[in-house]
Amino acid sequence: MRASRLLSTLLLLQTRGRLTAQQIAGELEVSVRTVYRDIEALSASGVPVYADRGPTGGYQLVDGYRTTLTGLTTDEAAALFLAGSGATAGHLGLGPTLDAAQLKLLAAMPLEQRTMAARIQERVHVDAPGWFRDPEAPPHLDTVAGAVWDQRPLRVTYRKWDGTQVERTLEAFGLVLKGTAWYVVARGRERVNAYRISRIDTAAVLDGRFDRPADFDLRGYWTEWSERLQRTLYRGGDATVLVGPRAASMWWMLGPVAERALRDTAGPPDADGWVRIVMPIESFEHARVDLGRFGPDVEVVAPAALRDLMRRTAEDTLRRYA
């Protein structure tokens, strides 16, 4: 707490120049006596702060002195402002905290870095959710986040992908925002797994605390879990598909796996611009729905059973509109 207050005192003097003890005390909501002690501590640590006495006096730093925040380069400082996601912080109840942190960082920067950061804020806006998708704000996100911060166990009712409900006691190690969906990575039943927070129907923080493994790597676990999930999902084998130009321009709608197939396996286009690709599928039913949205701009070549399913779907659609 005191270290944070000392930094705040230093930043106030750096950004505003000369300030009286009363002014510093008012800004930090502490006593004047506390300000005196903090100024002495700053001076003892090597910060060149001095006092001018008299009615117009106060504390100020030696001209030209600035803290450099452990030597951030201009590009590093600008990247911090580019990376800060207001929407993400807002979901976790940290929006005002992020704003305050960025103001403190901005105040501590030399002029060149401050100019670059301001330019980034003026000219780059990150809107992470995809088109026509609202970011998830699950009702139990704040409860889960609190359990993560405080290392408290959670008792949840969780709805699995097939709709069945299970009860779990979880030790939550971390939060992940994947696109617009929030996940909690937690240990339950002796193993670590990822749970989509929007599928948590009830959540209650339990008494006690758990020990978070000191060597647990959230980023590394999520990468491994994501790769394992993709391998699990695409069990339907491969489909050979002809993709027309119009479908190719909208192929991004099928997600990164299909996009990768179009990019990596497409042969040379024919005279009409159609290309042949090989793509993994989850199941025939998933492929029927996904590829069916492109209508006549996609043709399944193989396997024969999927081609027959697509033909029957087209015939059923034709009868519906006959």
Disulfide bonds with the S-S distance in Angstrom:
none
